Amino acid sequence: MPATTMKALRKVRPERGAQLESVPVPSIGPNEVLVRVRAASICGTDLHIYGWDRWSQSRIKPPLTFGHEFCGVVERVGEEVSAVAPGEFVSQNLRIIGIDQDGCFAEFVRIPATNIWKIDPAIPEHYAAILDPLGNAVHAVLAGPVAGQTVLVTGCGPIGLMAIAVAKACGSSSVFATEVNDWRREMAKKMGADVVLNPAEGDAVARIKKDTAGTGVDVLLEMSGNQGAIAQGFRALRAGGRASLLGIPSNPVSLDLVGDVIFKGATVRGIYGRRMFETWVQMTSLLKAGRLNLDPLFGERTSLEKFDEAFSLLQGGHAGKVLFYPNGKPR
C-alpha cells in the first residue's frame, strides 16, 4: 500500500527556525514525477530561509517545505512522462524547488518531468545530492582556461571548497585560498589547496605575489561576497587575468575599475547557476573519472529530526555539507 503521509521539514511561520511536520505525500500531475528522497543537502539558501533574513522575508511564502539539493529514486511518474521510469536514480536541474514550490527536505518530493536529471549509477549518492552546488563550482572554474594556471579562491564555504578540488582536478598548477574561519582553512588544505592564508593576519596579497614571481594569479574565483576579499582578490590578479565572481555581497561593493580591471585588461565573469547542459556533462565526467575527491566535505549525515543541530553546525562554520536522510541512512 503506497504511503499517504510523510514527514517534511517546513517553514510554517514567518520567523526564524523550522518545524518537522506530517504532511500528505504529494500528488502528481500528468507531466510530473514523484521522487523518494535518498539524501538531501543543506545549502546557503536554506540557511537564509531557516534564519529568516531580509531576503527570505521578501522571497519565501510560508508554509513551505524547503530544501533543493538532493538525489533520489523515481517512485512513480505521470501518465505523459516517458523520459524517466520508476526505480531510476535522479536529481533536479532547473526550477528551484524549496523556494517556488515544496522542496526536498521530506520523504518524497514532486518534480516537473522537465526538471529531472538522470544520474549515472556510478556516482555515489552523497555526491549526487550536491550536484547543484558542485555545478556552480564547475561553472566558475571552467568559465575560462584553468589547466596549468595559478588560481586564487577567496572564501572557503562549501562552493569555494568544491572549487579548489575542481581546479586541481582540471590541472591548475597551484591553488591559493583565503579564508578567515579556522575550520574552513583546514578544510581548504584537505580539498587540495597548495597555500591557505588568513587574510586577517598578514598581507595575503603580498604573499601571493611573492609566490607567483610578482605577477599575481591567472584566475580569481571569488566565492565570499565580502568587500575586503573581493578587493584583495582583484589586487592579487595578474594583468590579463580572469575573475569569476560567484559570491553574493549583502551590500553594494566598491571596486577600483581603473587599477584592477581596465588597466589590467582583466576579464570579469559573473557566475549564476550552471550552464545547461554543459556543466552537468562536465560534472559527470569528472566524477566518473574519479579525479574529483569531495569526501572531506561530508562529515555530517543525519536525520530530519536533528535539523536544529545541523543548521547550528553550518551557521557556526563548523561543517562542509550536512546531509539529511529522510528515508533512513544507508547501511
Disulfide bonds with the S-S distance in Angstrom:
none
